[in-house]
Every structure is written in C-alpha cells, then in structure tokens.
Amino acid sequence: MADERGLDVNKAHHREVERISLISNPEKLRIHLLERTEPAVFDGAASQWTCSQWTPEFLASELGDLRTRFRFCARENNSSANETQCKTAIMETDCEFEEASFGEFIQWLNGSIERSGRLSRFERHNFWCYADYKYMAELFKDFPHLRQSVNWDCFGFPERGGDESTIWIGSAEASTPCHIDTYGCNLVAQIYGNKKWTLFPPDQTSNLYPTRIPYEESSVFSQVNITNPHLTRFPAFASVVRHEVILKPGDVLFVPKKWWHYVESLETSISINTWIELESDHIERVKEAVIRTLVCALKKEEGASEVTWVNPSEEIGTHIQNMGYLHQALSAVKQNMGDVDHNGSDEESKWPGNLDERQQRDIDQNKIVLLSTDDLINCMTAPEVITAMTVQVLKKSGISQTSDLPLECVDLKHWPSQVKRTVQSSHIDRPCYEHKVSESSNEWKNIQKHPPCKRMCIDKESNN
Ligand SMILES: O=C(O)CCC(=O)C(=O)O
C-alpha cells in the first residue's frame, strides 16, 4: 500500500534511501562509492550541470528530425491491459515499439495526436511511452554539445561523461521492470520531472522470484509485478524489504552492485545514468556468457519465437558466437589476473564480440585454453551442478512437498535440510526401495540398484 507521496507504508519492510550531501573531495568519494553497499541520494548534486536545464521540448528542438525508437505500454488501469499483466511483471516483451522524432513525441505527450505521426496509434490516455536506455554516444552522435553537458567529475569519475552515459525520457507512469544489473554499480542523475525508485537489497533475491526470461545480457528480471503483486503466486514477496526514494531534478542516486530496482516516472521525466565498472565484472561476464549459451541453446531448440524470450534491446547470435563471448570473458579474467601479456589496450574487456587477433594469438600460444562445447557441457553437468539444479527443478515442480520421490536418483548430501527431511520422511517406510538411513549422519546410504531407477542410480556409499 502507498501513502499520498507514493511511498510504501508498511514500515516494517520499508526503508528510505539515505540522503547525503556531496563531499568536496571527489577522489575520496570515488573510493567510497566503489566500496559502498547501500544506496544513497546526493541532494541536488547535478543541479549545476548544464544538462539540468534540459526539458523534453528543448531536446526536441535541438534534435530536429532525429528519430529513435519509443516503447509503449498499456497503462495498468487501461481496460485493454490483459489480465496476465497484472499477475506477473510487465516486461519489455509485453510492450509495443514505434519510431518517431522527439517533436512527434512532444506532440503525443501534449495530446496533439494528429501531429504525432505514427505515435497516433497509441491512444494518449491508455498508454505510457518511454525513450529508454539510449546510449548518449549513439543518440547524440551528431550533437557533441549535448554529450559534453554531462560529466561525473564531482563523484570522482572525470573519465566519464556523456559518451559513457545513457538517457531515459518518458511520460508519467513509464517504468522499467524490476531487475538487477549484474555488472557494475550505477550513478543516476535526475534531470527533469520526478521519478520513483524502489530498490531491494541483494539478500532479497529469493523474495523477488528472479528469471532470465526475457533474456538480456546482464539483466536478471523479477517475475513479480511490483505495483500489483500476485501474492498467491509469489508469497515471499509479502515480506520483501524495500528502499524507496523519489528523485527530484538535480538529485543523483547511487545504486550499489546487484541491488534490484523498479523505476517509475511520476510525471514526464528525463534522467541520465552511468554504469561504473567494478573488478567483479570480469567474473560476472563469464557467468553471463555461460547463461547466454544455455538460454539460447534451450530456447532455440524449443523453437520459441525470439520476440517471446529475447528482450527487445538484446541481439541473439549463433552458438559459435556465444562460445566466442565465453572465450572473450575468460581471456579478460586471465588478463586481469596478469596471466597474459597484452599491448595495453582494454579491447578484450569490451562486450560483445568474437575472437580478435590477439585472442587468437593467445590461443595459438596456449596462453588461453579455448573451451569446446563438450567442455562446457561437462562443466554444466558436473555432479554438484546437477544436484543443485535438481533441487531447483523439484522445488519448481512442487515435488519437495509430495511423498513420491525416486530417492535413489539424487545425491542428498548437499540438499537443504528441509528438502532432505521431506524426502526422508516420504521414503522411510517404503519397502520397494532398499535403503536405510544412518542414524548418526542422517544421510541416506546403501542405495541399491532398483529396476525403475536402474539407469540413473548413483552409489550413495561413495558419497558418505
Ligand atoms: O530509469 C529507469 O527507468 C531505469 C534505469 C535503470 O534501470 C538503471 O539505471 O539501471
């Protein structure tokens, strides 16, 4: 439930984001931010930036006929919003897209539908609209003065400006689904209008029901519709701990690594952010490359249309390309560890891409072992991975609640005690399976090959 300011009123689960003043020593602030694990708002820290004067109308007049893609979504109280939208999060795959100029966008915002070109197909009162996630280096390619209006110097990042920033321009209610960015931490400057950020600490992940569908590199989405949660389907969300803040123009929000966030414009809004790389990103890129190969292989094999599982801003390539990403991520880790000589460029840390000359040379010189698909399969099917996955699969299927598990087929050693107990109590008196429980260790032992499970049985003795 929300109060009149739009903030959550369940005090037990609600924290306000700390507001702090900008300190005068940027180098010190940089170090502080790179280590900080709680969000913070720097009150009015961007209010003197040149871009703090920007309005949607100003941008429209500067950009002239420049066209970009806008994202449209049915407002939740719109009768044409379908029922599933209210039950699960509204993802970008639920949205529609249209290209237009910013001038046409302003006309649409102001209700001059007839002058809004192709945007006129979206009824003003039934939709919100978002020009989101626009790299300023691309959108403002021919407008250097706009790119030069942004500088993160006062936070200790003088090397970051408009070329390293992203701009988000939306109508009231335009929102970004709740997600984590797996790379880096984030600084967000609110330029125009008010915007509400709802943040959840990394330890709230299980209350947010993470999913990698729709797939986007580095984005883990929550299945929960944050503003209209389906608590029967997502009961743990009821106890989620949230941090909320309304950003006003000039405020700068710091979002620490792996904090979940759901973001909604309270009125027409412009914001600009920069994602700051962290040391841990090297390993995160390896994880992301592994996830990419897995998700792509399974979804392609399933034959699902890409529009249903690939986030609209993501591009999907071939398996060979995915293996190239994996190799690239691994070589960046190696390089970061100082294992591989290179000529000083940081090209390998860029993403995506395939093998470049230097990477090929590293492979040729045996400095890096390029994984094959078989290697990757062997990593993915390592017993501990399969056990962990089996636990997840059983949980997902609700089987840990039932009494009919083919116990011999799974290694209980690493199972959560609650699942282990359910499994044990459901099998202890079943005569058709030859087994016994060790009283002392509480582990299953002496698993016999029983015909129904013959092919998949594992020898429990060896695990004790
Ligand atoms: O402003 C938004 O709508 C989303 C911003 C976001 O997700 C981010 O900066 O990581």
Ligand as a Chemical Component Dictionary entry (heavy atoms), coordinates in Angstrom:
data_LIG
# 
_chem_comp.id                   LIG 
_chem_comp.type                 NON-POLYMER 
_chem_comp.pdbx_formal_charge   0 
_chem_comp.three_letter_code    LIG 
# 
loop_
_chem_comp_atom.comp_id 
_chem_comp_atom.atom_id 
_chem_comp_atom.alt_atom_id 
_chem_comp_atom.type_symbol 
_chem_comp_atom.charge 
_chem_comp_atom.model_Cartn_x 
_chem_comp_atom.model_Cartn_y 
_chem_comp_atom.model_Cartn_z 
_chem_comp_atom.pdbx_ordinal 
LIG O1 O1 O 0 15.203 4.923 -15.186 1  
LIG C1 C1 C 0 14.786 3.816 -15.494 2  
LIG O2 O2 O 0 13.649 3.641 -15.959 3  
LIG C2 C2 C 0 15.621 2.581 -15.286 4  
LIG C3 C3 C 0 17.041 2.882 -15.020 5  
LIG C4 C4 C 0 17.845 1.648 -14.751 6  
LIG O3 O3 O 0 17.366 0.552 -14.746 7  
LIG C5 C5 C 0 19.253 1.798 -14.465 8  
LIG O4 O4 O 0 19.766 2.933 -14.491 9  
LIG O5 O5 O 0 19.900 0.756 -14.188 10 
# 
loop_
_chem_comp_bond.comp_id 
_chem_comp_bond.atom_id_1 
_chem_comp_bond.atom_id_2 
_chem_comp_bond.value_order 
_chem_comp_bond.pdbx_ordinal 
LIG O1 C1 DOUB 1 
LIG C1 O2 SING 2 
LIG C1 C2 SING 3 
LIG C2 C3 SING 4 
LIG C3 C4 SING 5 
LIG C4 O3 DOUB 6 
LIG C4 C5 SING 7 
LIG C5 O4 DOUB 8 
LIG C5 O5 SING 9 
# 
